[in-house]
Amino acid sequence: MTRQSVQGGYCEDIYGSHKCALERKDCLDRSTFRSARQTQEAPLNAHGGRCRWQSAVTSFKLGRCMVSNVDLDCAPNSDSCPAYKTDTEDIIMQTYMFPDEECGVEETRYGRCDYDMCAWGSDDCALRNTWEPLSEGCTCDQVQVGGCSRDKDGQKEVFCAVSSLACDEEQTWIVPQEVEIAAGFVCYLCFELSSTTPTQAPESNSTPAPESNLIMDGSPFVELESGKQPTIGTATLAIVVCAGAVLALSILGLVGYKVLSKRRDVETRRRALVEEQSGLPTRTIHIAEGHNENNHLVDSEK
């Protein structure tokens, strides 16, 4: 199953500044909302182009459920803060406060439909009365979302989005259950939360480059995407291997030299011992300059 993740839009004020937004209700003036598609088509990805990056989506601040000004759980929307009954049948009303600096996309729990699909809101369930808000285990990488779609050059262009409020006037909303049929992939709120989570997903439409996706081949230091383990460049690895080989050969040569020297010493001592045990004195024989009449040789001990 191919999966893609949500790309954010942005709010643009009258002064040209912007902030990232997942839905138009995140803007003080909803008319200033620009969808992920519009962000993509902005010149050189200007005016908040980075809002489409995965790192911008996961760092987006959501809100919190509250009761009588008491902070409760982080929540993605007011739909996740329903009224509830106490043991005494009293009805407690929750309010939704947005945004909360401690409630990031990755830190928040989301709701669940009764057929075990984690969802952004109750509208994403086939039947709303099956909705369980803030369900345990429903982290952002488990939340299946819908998409904003339009026809472009005879093909369907789909951007993953959290709700219909993320679509612009040229797009139509596709519910989570129908995205795969329409687009050939499944949409999730964020990438899988693991040690190998990339900063930016490969999308079917062109996207900005990730903040960091660089491996320097000739350097011992490698700049990595968030969460990845550090690695060593190929050139550095080759240098380390060569240095190890030279060191190993040097050690072998030294050992061989010592072995040969030891053998020579042993052979020298063996020869001396053989001569000593033979019992023959060491003599020097001198030949006389002449011979006597009996042809007698004259010798003397040294």
C-alpha positions as CSV (number, residue, x, y, z in Angstrom):
1,M,0.0,0.0,0.0
2,T,1.5,3.3,-1.1
3,R,1.0,6.1,1.5
4,Q,1.4,9.8,1.3
5,S,1.0,12.5,4.0
6,V,-0.7,15.8,4.5
7,Q,0.8,19.0,3.0
8,G,-0.1,22.3,4.7
9,G,-1.4,25.5,3.4
10,Y,-0.9,29.0,4.8
11,C,-2.7,32.2,5.9
12,E,-1.6,35.4,4.2
13,D,-2.4,38.8,5.8
14,I,-2.7,42.2,4.2
15,Y,1.0,42.9,4.9
16,G,2.1,39.8,2.9
17,S,3.3,37.9,5.9
18,H,2.1,34.3,6.4
19,K,1.7,31.5,8.9
20,C,1.2,27.8,8.1
21,A,-2.3,26.4,8.4
22,L,-3.9,22.9,8.0
23,E,-7.4,24.3,7.4
24,R,-8.9,27.7,6.6
25,K,-10.4,27.9,10.1
26,D,-6.8,28.2,11.4
27,C,-6.7,31.7,9.8
28,L,-8.1,34.8,11.6
29,D,-9.6,35.8,8.3
30,R,-10.6,32.6,6.5
31,S,-10.5,34.4,3.1
32,T,-6.7,34.6,3.4
33,F,-6.3,30.8,3.4
34,R,-4.2,29.3,0.6
35,S,-4.3,25.6,0.0
36,A,-1.3,23.3,-0.5
37,R,-2.0,23.4,-4.2
38,Q,-1.9,27.1,-4.3
39,T,1.3,27.1,-2.2
40,Q,2.8,24.7,-4.7
41,E,2.0,27.0,-7.7
42,A,3.3,30.2,-6.0
43,P,6.4,31.6,-7.8
44,L,9.5,29.7,-6.6
45,N,7.4,28.2,-3.8
46,A,7.3,31.6,-2.1
47,H,4.7,32.8,0.5
48,G,5.0,29.8,2.8
49,G,6.2,27.1,0.4
50,R,7.8,25.3,3.4
51,C,4.4,24.9,4.9
52,R,4.0,21.9,2.6
53,W,7.0,20.1,4.1
54,Q,6.5,17.3,6.6
55,S,8.5,19.0,9.3
56,A,6.2,22.1,9.1
57,V,3.1,19.8,9.4
58,T,4.4,17.9,12.4
59,S,5.5,21.1,14.2
60,F,2.0,22.7,13.7
61,K,0.4,23.6,17.0
62,L,-3.1,22.2,17.7
63,G,-5.4,23.0,20.6
64,R,-6.5,21.5,24.0
65,C,-9.8,20.4,25.6
66,M,-10.6,22.3,28.8
67,V,-13.2,22.2,31.6
68,S,-13.7,25.3,33.7
69,N,-10.3,26.6,32.7
70,V,-8.6,23.4,33.7
71,D,-6.3,22.0,31.0
72,L,-7.1,18.5,29.8
73,D,-5.9,16.6,26.7
74,C,-4.4,18.0,23.5
75,A,-6.9,17.7,20.7
76,P,-7.0,18.4,16.9
77,N,-10.4,20.2,16.9
78,S,-13.5,20.9,19.0
79,D,-15.0,17.6,17.6
80,S,-12.5,15.8,19.9
81,C,-13.8,17.7,23.0
82,P,-17.5,16.5,23.4
83,A,-19.7,16.9,26.4
84,Y,-19.8,13.9,28.7
85,K,-21.7,12.6,31.7
86,T,-20.4,12.1,35.2
87,D,-21.3,9.2,37.5
88,T,-24.0,11.4,38.9
89,E,-25.5,12.0,35.4
90,D,-24.3,15.6,35.4
91,I,-23.3,16.8,31.9
92,I,-19.9,18.4,31.7
93,M,-19.2,20.7,28.8
94,Q,-15.7,20.9,27.4
95,T,-14.3,23.8,25.5
96,Y,-11.6,23.8,22.8
97,M,-8.8,26.3,23.1
98,F,-6.5,26.9,20.1
99,P,-3.6,27.0,19.7
100,D,-1.6,25.5,22.6
101,E,2.2,25.6,22.3
102,E,2.5,22.2,24.0
103,C,0.2,20.4,21.6
104,G,2.1,19.6,18.5
105,V,0.8,17.2,15.8
106,E,3.1,14.4,17.0
107,E,2.2,14.9,20.7
108,T,-1.6,14.7,20.2
109,R,-3.9,11.7,20.2
110,Y,-6.7,11.5,17.7
111,G,-10.1,9.8,17.4
112,R,-11.1,6.3,16.2
113,C,-14.0,4.9,14.2
114,D,-15.5,1.7,15.4
115,Y,-13.9,-0.2,12.5
116,D,-10.5,0.7,13.9
117,M,-9.6,3.5,11.6
118,C,-7.9,6.5,13.4
119,A,-9.4,9.7,12.1
120,W,-9.1,13.5,12.3
121,G,-12.7,14.0,13.1
122,S,-16.1,12.2,13.5
123,D,-17.1,13.2,9.9
124,D,-14.5,10.8,8.6
125,C,-16.3,7.8,10.1
126,A,-19.0,6.0,8.1
127,L,-21.3,6.6,11.1
128,R,-20.7,9.5,13.4
129,N,-22.1,7.7,16.5
130,T,-19.2,5.2,16.3
131,W,-16.6,8.0,17.0
132,E,-14.3,7.6,20.0
133,P,-12.3,10.9,20.6
134,L,-8.7,10.9,21.7
135,S,-8.3,7.1,21.4
136,E,-5.2,5.4,22.8
137,G,-2.8,4.5,20.0
138,C,-4.1,6.9,17.5
139,T,-1.0,8.9,16.8
140,C,-0.5,11.1,13.7
141,D,1.1,8.3,11.7
142,Q,-2.0,6.2,12.2
143,V,-4.6,8.9,11.3
144,Q,-6.1,8.2,7.9
145,V,-7.2,11.4,6.2
146,G,-8.9,12.5,2.9
147,G,-7.8,14.6,0.1
148,C,-8.5,17.7,-2.0
149,S,-8.8,16.8,-5.7
150,R,-9.1,18.5,-9.1
151,D,-8.7,17.5,-12.7
152,K,-5.5,18.7,-14.3
153,D,-4.5,18.0,-17.9
154,G,-6.9,15.1,-18.0
155,Q,-5.6,13.5,-14.8
156,K,-6.7,13.7,-11.2
157,E,-4.5,15.7,-8.9
158,V,-4.9,14.8,-5.2
159,F,-3.4,16.5,-2.2
160,C,-3.7,14.8,1.2
161,A,-5.6,17.1,3.6
162,V,-7.2,16.8,7.1
163,S,-10.7,18.1,6.0
164,S,-12.7,19.8,3.3
165,L,-11.7,23.1,4.9
166,A,-8.2,22.5,3.5
167,C,-9.5,22.6,-0.1
168,D,-9.6,25.7,-2.4
169,E,-12.3,26.7,-4.8
170,E,-10.9,24.6,-7.6
171,Q,-10.8,21.4,-5.5
172,T,-13.4,18.9,-4.2
173,W,-13.1,16.9,-1.0
174,I,-12.5,13.1,-1.1
175,V,-13.2,11.2,2.1
176,P,-10.4,9.0,3.5
177,Q,-12.1,5.7,2.4
178,E,-12.2,6.8,-1.2
179,V,-8.7,8.3,-1.7
180,E,-7.0,5.1,-2.7
181,I,-9.6,4.5,-5.4
182,A,-9.3,8.1,-6.8
183,A,-5.5,8.5,-6.4
184,G,-3.9,5.1,-6.1
185,F,-2.4,5.9,-2.6
186,V,-3.6,6.2,1.0
187,C,-3.4,9.5,2.9
188,Y,-2.1,9.8,6.4
189,L,-1.6,12.8,8.7
190,C,2.1,12.2,9.0
191,F,4.8,9.7,8.1
192,E,5.4,6.7,10.2
193,L,6.9,7.6,13.5
194,S,10.2,5.6,13.6
195,S,13.9,6.1,13.7
196,T,14.0,6.3,9.9
197,T,11.3,8.8,9.4
198,P,12.3,11.1,6.6
199,T,11.8,14.9,6.8
200,Q,10.0,15.1,3.5
201,A,8.0,12.5,1.6
202,P,8.2,11.7,-2.1
203,E,4.9,13.1,-3.4
204,S,3.2,12.5,-6.7
205,N,3.3,16.2,-7.4
206,S,6.4,18.3,-7.1
207,T,7.4,19.3,-3.6
208,P,10.2,21.4,-2.1
209,A,13.4,19.6,-1.2
210,P,13.7,18.5,2.4
211,E,15.6,20.6,4.9
212,S,18.4,18.1,5.1
213,N,19.0,15.1,2.9
214,L,22.7,15.3,2.2
215,I,25.5,12.7,2.5
216,M,29.0,14.1,1.9
217,D,30.9,11.2,0.4
218,G,34.4,12.5,1.2
219,S,33.8,13.6,4.7
220,P,33.9,11.6,8.0
221,F,30.8,13.5,9.0
222,V,27.5,12.9,7.3
223,E,24.5,15.3,7.6
224,L,21.4,13.2,8.0
225,E,17.7,13.6,8.1
226,S,16.0,13.7,11.5
227,G,16.2,10.4,13.4
228,K,18.6,8.6,11.2
229,Q,21.8,7.0,12.5
230,P,25.1,8.6,11.4
231,T,27.2,6.9,8.7
232,I,30.7,7.2,7.4
233,G,31.5,8.5,3.9
234,T,32.8,6.0,1.3
235,A,36.2,7.8,0.9
236,T,36.8,7.9,4.6
237,L,35.9,4.2,4.9
238,A,38.5,3.4,2.2
239,I,41.2,5.4,4.0
240,V,40.5,3.5,7.3
241,V,40.7,0.1,5.5
242,C,44.0,1.0,3.8
243,A,45.5,2.3,7.1
244,G,44.5,-1.0,8.8
245,A,46.1,-3.1,6.0
246,V,49.4,-1.2,6.3
247,L,49.4,-1.6,10.1
248,A,48.7,-5.3,9.7
249,L,51.6,-5.8,7.2
250,S,54.0,-3.9,9.5
251,I,53.1,-6.1,12.4
252,L,53.6,-9.2,10.3
253,G,57.0,-8.0,9.1
254,L,58.2,-7.3,12.6
255,V,57.1,-10.7,13.8
256,G,58.9,-12.4,10.9
257,Y,62.1,-10.5,11.6
258,K,62.1,-11.5,15.3
259,V,61.5,-15.1,14.4
260,L,64.4,-15.2,11.9
261,S,66.7,-13.5,14.4
262,K,65.8,-16.0,17.1
263,R,66.5,-18.9,14.7
264,R,70.0,-17.5,13.9
265,D,70.8,-17.2,17.6
266,V,69.7,-20.8,18.3
267,E,71.8,-22.1,15.4
268,T,74.9,-20.2,16.6
269,R,74.5,-21.6,20.1
270,R,73.9,-25.1,18.8
271,R,77.2,-25.1,16.8
272,A,79.2,-23.8,19.7
273,L,77.7,-26.6,21.9
274,V,78.7,-29.2,19.3
275,E,82.3,-28.0,19.2
276,E,82.5,-27.9,23.0
277,Q,81.2,-31.5,23.4
278,S,83.6,-32.9,20.8
279,G,86.6,-32.7,23.2
280,L,89.0,-31.6,20.6
281,P,91.2,-28.6,21.6
282,T,91.4,-25.8,19.3
283,R,94.9,-25.8,17.6
284,T,96.7,-23.7,15.2
285,I,99.3,-25.6,13.0
286,H,102.3,-23.7,11.6
287,I,104.3,-25.1,8.7
288,A,108.0,-24.7,9.1
289,E,109.8,-22.7,6.5
290,G,111.9,-25.7,5.8
291,H,112.1,-29.5,6.5
292,N,114.8,-31.3,8.5
293,E,116.5,-34.3,7.1
294,N,113.8,-36.6,8.5
295,N,111.1,-34.4,6.8
296,H,109.7,-33.7,10.4
297,L,107.0,-31.1,10.7
298,V,107.3,-28.6,13.6
299,D,104.1,-27.5,15.3
300,S,103.3,-25.6,18.5
301,E,100.1,-25.0,20.5
302,K,98.6,-21.6,20.5
